[in-house]
Amino acid sequence: MEVLKEELSPDDFRSTKSNCIKYSRHDFIQLPYFTTDFEWKDYSPAVFRRILELNSIEYADYQLSICGDELLREVFFRENM
């Protein structure tokens, strides 16, 4: 197991971070739902990033996995049922 580069504090476990992806007008026309942005909240982002690092997962790959077109279509389709 990899050694931690720096200690995580109790505050790292309590923190949150709001994220928002805004789509351009071009993307909006191609999407099957009526929104131009997607928001989500990360809980304990420093802790989660450390978990990603320990598992050799790039943060950009993680974001794409939760914000890719296919997943967003499924989420919004279920909301509008």
Secondary structure as UniProt FT lines:
FT   HELIX           10..14
FT   STRAND          16..22
FT   HELIX           25..30
FT   STRAND          37..43
FT   HELIX           45..54
FT   TURN            55..56
FT   HELIX           59..67
FT   HELIX           69..79
//
